[in-house]
Amino acid sequence: MKKLLLGNAAVARGAYEAGVRVVASYPGTPSTEITENIVKYDEIYAEWSPNEKVAAEVAIGASIAGARSMSCMKHVGLNVMADPVFTSCYTGVNAGLVFCVADDPGMHSSQNEQDSRHYAKAAKIPMLEPSDSGECKEFTKLAFEISEKFDTPVFLRLSTRISHSQSLVELCDRQNDELKPYEKNAPKYVMMPGNAIKRHVDVENRLLALKEFSENSDINTEEINSTDIGIICGGTTYLYAHEALGDKASYLKIGMVYPLPDKKIIDFAKKCKKVYVCEELDPIIETQCKALGLDVIGKEAFTLLGEYTPSMIKSAVLGEKIPKENALLEPLPARPPVMCAGCPHRGAYFVLKKLGLTVSGDIGCYTLGAVPPLASIDTTICMGASVSAAHGMAKARGSEFNKKLVSVIGDSTFMHSGITGLTDIVYNKGANTVIILDNSITGMTGHQDNPTTGYTIRGEETKQVNLISLCKALGVEHVVVADPFDVKEFERVVKEEVNRDEPSVIISQRPCALLKRVKYTGHCKIGDNCKNCKMCMKLGCPAISVKDDKVVIDNTQCNGCGLCVNVCPFGAISKED
Amino acid sequence: MTKSIMIVGVGGQGTLLASRILGNTVIREGYDVKVSEVHGMSQRGGSVVTYVKYGEKVYSPTIDKGEADLILAFEILEAARALPFLKNDGTMIANTQEINPMPVITGAAKYPENLADKLDKQSKLVKLDALSLAREAGNIKTVNVVLIGVLAKNSEIPYEKWIESLKETVPEKLLDVNLKAFDLGYNL
């Protein structure tokens, strides 16, 4: 039976069919839906772990214990989990182990555009790359076979267009789901120098065997048409190149990115007059081709930046001009993403902006506090950096600077990697103020539960981490809970906490407006006593705008959250049902 | 021949559901299909673009400039933004609803005037006030299904196939209002 499936759902289906028993992940676009789809299969234990490092370790442990296991993350999540991943290459596996990493060329929803293929070479772990949903499922199953056959973890690399495109997938039954026996094997699984030195020899021998596999497996396939042009490609670029060039070119489609099939590449290059390497982001296959002494054209014809398109390939390879666009002859205003109407973060940023504070930001919906009119955030680097980077700022510039400085971090991000930064502040005599924007959910990636919500990935009730007790246990004496929609009180609390000479935490508590249990009713309405001061416009609410120099509220956008009622200095805005 | 359809709008308008209804309808006709979606940050009130391509064999899930046979626009500024993707003889179906983007709200930019008239001069335009029709159907959130109704009328796929797919995609308690919305669009 064929079904239209998202690439991510197809990976989940592949894991199910491969008999996977344990999946541990942390959400991150574009990888999130893999694990969300895993939940549909009762046979698989699934969890949102607090961060990717923990997730990888859960999967590694489960594999050693005899269950086929998987961990899924976005490219920057792979940085977080790199430590256990590099050493899992040395231990190898008991049951199959797959790390599924989704890159984001074009940065649809990311802070950088790193190419995770580098990790395969650096960690000496084989990597497969599918180019549609059908392959997502098949390559996932193959990854588990390779993992067990060669005693190695395997990377499955996706990118946004593969993860978030739906195409047809043939469904099969589940197999191989029995546990493998567990036996203590310290020389294999205790990585201390005496053991690891021996395991490194195994790693290098294994890579030779994997290279042989890559040469002979039909995961790397040739498609010979006209040999005037040869295209070496994989993943998305196979699709784009084929769409652009059809049978005007021959293709070597690389499904195994590491180790690369050198002989196959040389053989293909010999057959074609002119050979291009077409790959998004970094010249990884190209560098290998050039090391083999092949005369190939790569990044000199294409780009290191963003996503490729068929027309771009057509123009680079065939020299065809891109036709003139049919566009309106006037500039159109951009439409950047914004915080939703009713977003609890809006109240917090309104106050931070008003007080003119330096704001050390983090990763989540609340990163949108960096865009006008709120434009409050000064820095955003990676998960957790809001806390530790602010500590560094305060140490660099001293106490007066620190009294105009706060960190903002979401509840899920705080659990992910904010706790260690806060520990650092307490331990090293910092006096920072950290605002935990607790909206009771992991928002940006589409509402995943986390340790502070009290529910598991399957929606089962569980022990809830109490943020107040947690911060106090770390040694923070001043922990205050405040409602960001009560702007006057919130402002008072922020002023008081930043002025302290000790660390403090403000828990800005109000749930995400998109949660089902949050039921705002009615709409906000502007009364006749509006003085047109435009204070409400400073909120950057998508429902409030100016028409003919008068402020108006759009009922189709307004959800009646009432924040604007609280900020109007003349009491001119009221709620109506 | 591959058919290329773009669905554009503002994050939160329900473009994803529309592309899924479309995808599920064309597989009923036995085509190879690819649907490319947008998740994550851009969904938060930003411009969103979904590509649906179907035919005997589809390679790229994305659509290049000048290659869309049809664009289904949920908002008129987004229709204008997507115009470069439309084929010279392509059809533009546009909801005339205006949603102010943040640069317009903050006063940094102006919402362009008379966009429907301008689009009419440069494309085969089918324009409608889908918001009013959704209201008439009984729920303003059915704008997406009203627009799918208009798309259905402009496609070669039979009415019944659309209804079957709609029944499969939409939750049962919302089916009646969605069927009504679909018909209002279809009979425009």
Chai-1 contact restraints between the chains, C-beta under 6 A:
chainA,res_idxA,chainB,res_idxB,connection_type,confidence,min_distance_angstrom,max_distance_angstrom,comment,restraint_id
A,L4,B,G23,contact,1.0,0.0,6.0,A-B,restraint_1
A,L4,B,I27,contact,1.0,0.0,6.0,A-B,restraint_2
A,T29,B,H39,contact,1.0,0.0,6.0,A-B,restraint_3
A,T29,B,G40,contact,1.0,0.0,6.0,A-B,restraint_4
A,H108,B,S42,contact,1.0,0.0,6.0,A-B,restraint_5
A,S109,B,G40,contact,1.0,0.0,6.0,A-B,restraint_6
A,S109,B,M41,contact,1.0,0.0,6.0,A-B,restraint_7
A,R161,B,P61,contact,1.0,0.0,6.0,A-B,restraint_8
A,H164,B,E37,contact,1.0,0.0,6.0,A-B,restraint_9
A,H164,B,H39,contact,1.0,0.0,6.0,A-B,restraint_10
A,S165,B,K34,contact,1.0,0.0,6.0,A-B,restraint_11
A,S165,B,S36,contact,1.0,0.0,6.0,A-B,restraint_12
A,S165,B,P61,contact,1.0,0.0,6.0,A-B,restraint_13
A,Q166,B,G23,contact,1.0,0.0,6.0,A-B,restraint_14
A,Q166,B,V35,contact,1.0,0.0,6.0,A-B,restraint_15
A,S167,B,K34,contact,1.0,0.0,6.0,A-B,restraint_16
A,L239,B,Y59,contact,1.0,0.0,6.0,A-B,restraint_17
A,L239,B,S60,contact,1.0,0.0,6.0,A-B,restraint_18
A,Y240,B,S60,contact,1.0,0.0,6.0,A-B,restraint_19
A,H242,B,Y59,contact,1.0,0.0,6.0,A-B,restraint_20
A,E243,B,Y59,contact,1.0,0.0,6.0,A-B,restraint_21
A,E243,B,S60,contact,1.0,0.0,6.0,A-B,restraint_22
A,T309,B,D64,contact,1.0,0.0,6.0,A-B,restraint_23
A,P310,B,S60,contact,1.0,0.0,6.0,A-B,restraint_24
A,P310,B,D64,contact,1.0,0.0,6.0,A-B,restraint_25
A,S311,B,D64,contact,1.0,0.0,6.0,A-B,restraint_26
A,P323,B,G66,contact,1.0,0.0,6.0,A-B,restraint_27
A,E325,B,K65,contact,1.0,0.0,6.0,A-B,restraint_28
A,E325,B,P84,contact,1.0,0.0,6.0,A-B,restraint_29
A,N326,B,L83,contact,1.0,0.0,6.0,A-B,restraint_30
A,N326,B,Q122,contact,1.0,0.0,6.0,A-B,restraint_31
A,A327,B,L83,contact,1.0,0.0,6.0,A-B,restraint_32
A,A327,B,P84,contact,1.0,0.0,6.0,A-B,restraint_33
A,L328,B,A80,contact,1.0,0.0,6.0,A-B,restraint_34
A,L328,B,K118,contact,1.0,0.0,6.0,A-B,restraint_35
A,L332,B,A80,contact,1.0,0.0,6.0,A-B,restraint_36
A,L332,B,R81,contact,1.0,0.0,6.0,A-B,restraint_37
A,P333,B,P101,contact,1.0,0.0,6.0,A-B,restraint_38
A,P333,B,P103,contact,1.0,0.0,6.0,A-B,restraint_39
A,P333,B,V104,contact,1.0,0.0,6.0,A-B,restraint_40
A,P333,B,A109,contact,1.0,0.0,6.0,A-B,restraint_41
A,R335,B,G46,contact,1.0,0.0,6.0,A-B,restraint_42
A,R335,B,S47,contact,1.0,0.0,6.0,A-B,restraint_43
A,R335,B,P101,contact,1.0,0.0,6.0,A-B,restraint_44
A,P336,B,G46,contact,1.0,0.0,6.0,A-B,restraint_45
A,P337,B,M41,contact,1.0,0.0,6.0,A-B,restraint_46
A,P337,B,S42,contact,1.0,0.0,6.0,A-B,restraint_47
A,P337,B,R44,contact,1.0,0.0,6.0,A-B,restraint_48
A,P337,B,G45,contact,1.0,0.0,6.0,A-B,restraint_49
A,P337,B,G46,contact,1.0,0.0,6.0,A-B,restraint_50
A,V338,B,G45,contact,1.0,0.0,6.0,A-B,restraint_51
A,V338,B,M102,contact,1.0,0.0,6.0,A-B,restraint_52
A,P372,B,T106,contact,1.0,0.0,6.0,A-B,restraint_53
A,P373,B,T106,contact,1.0,0.0,6.0,A-B,restraint_54
A,P542,B,G45,contact,1.0,0.0,6.0,A-B,restraint_55
A,S545,B,N100,contact,1.0,0.0,6.0,A-B,restraint_56
A,S545,B,I105,contact,1.0,0.0,6.0,A-B,restraint_57
